[in-house]
Amino acid sequence: MKSLRRALLDWYRVNRRKLPWRTTRDPYAIWISEAMLQQTRVETAIPYYERFLERFPDVRALATAELDDVLAVWAGLGYYSRARNLRAAAQRVVGEFDGELPGDVGSLRSLPGIGRYTAGAIASIAFDRPEPVVDGNVARVLSRLRGIRDDVKKPATIRRLWQEAADLARGPHPGDLNQALMELGATVCTPRAPRCPACPVARHCEAHRDGDAEALPVQSRPAPPRPVEAVAALVLRRGKALAVRRSAGLLAGLWELPGGEYSGSERPSAALRRALRERVGLTVTRPRRAGVVEHAFTHRSLRLHVFRCERPSGRVRLRGFDGHHWLPPDSLCRLPHGALTRKVLDLVLNPPP
Ligand code: SF4
C-alpha cells in the first residue's frame, strides 16, 4: 500500500495538469470546482469556474445573490439543480457555520447538493482530511488496479470501491492522493486504450497483469433514453412574447416558452392548444409551425414541436410555472434559460431563410 501511494503521489506532482482550482486551498473555490465538474468536462468547466468566482468570490456573495443571477452565470452548464443547491448551501453555511465551509464530511453532507463524493473531495483537498472519493475515473482505476470484476453499479461493488479508496486515503497527503487517482483515470487509465506502459502503478495493477484492462470496469448497459414528444410556442400579444419560469424539477428557476409534453396519439397543434389552456390559461387559434427541436437529456430524448401564435385570449394563470413576463422577443435571451430553450429561441427568433 505504501509503495502504491508513493508511486501515485510522485507521478501526480510531476504530471498533473495545471487547472485553476489546483492553485488554491480555498474550500469555497474547491467546492465550486467540484460542483461544476460533476457531469461536465474539465475544458468546459474552466471558463465557467473563472466567471463564477469573479461574480461570486466567496460564500457570502453567493448566499446573498439573486437566484436569477446565479442561474445566469451557470447558464449553458446544464444540471441547474447544482446552481440552485450551491446558493441554498451557501445560505446555510452563512447561517449555521458563520460563513466558513466546514471541514468534516458529516457537516458537509448536511448541506444541499453535497453528496459523498463532493464532501470527500472538499474535506481531503481543502482540509487534508483522510477521506476517500470515488467518481467514474477513480472507480475505473480501482477496478483495474484491484482486478474487480463485478458490476460497478451494484451496491456491494460500490461499497468495495469506497473501501479501497478509503484505504488509500488513509496515508499522507490524502487530497493529492485522491486527485492523483482522478488524474490517472482522466489521462492514463482511460476507458479505451489505457496507456499501461506509461502508468506509474502498472506493477501494482491486476488488470494489467491479467491483460484485460479494457474489459474493466464491468458495468451493466444503461437503459436507452425514453423518447418524449412536447410542444412549445412563441406566444405574442401586442408585440410582446410570453416567457414562463419553471417551478419544480431539474429546470426549476429557468425561463422557457410555454408548452408541455403530450402523448404520441395527439396532434402537435392540438397538444399545443391544450397545453397553453391548461398550463398558462391562454386560448390560441391557428398556431403556425416554426419547426422541430431535438434535445437529449440523460434519460430522455425529446422532440419539441415549436409554434408561433398571435393574439391569444384569456388571462395568464400558471400551472407548473411560478412566474411570467411579457417581453419584446429579442429580450427573451437575457432571462436565465437552459440549452433546450436556447435552441428554441434560435429557431423562433432567427428562422432559417
Ligand atoms: S496499469 Fe493500465 S489498467 Fe492498470 S491502472 Fe495503470 S493504466 Fe490502468
Residues whose N, C-alpha, C, O or C-beta is under 5 A from the ligand:
A	BS01	SF4	V141 R144 L145 V188 C189 P194 R195 C196 C199 V201 A202 C205 A207 H208 A213
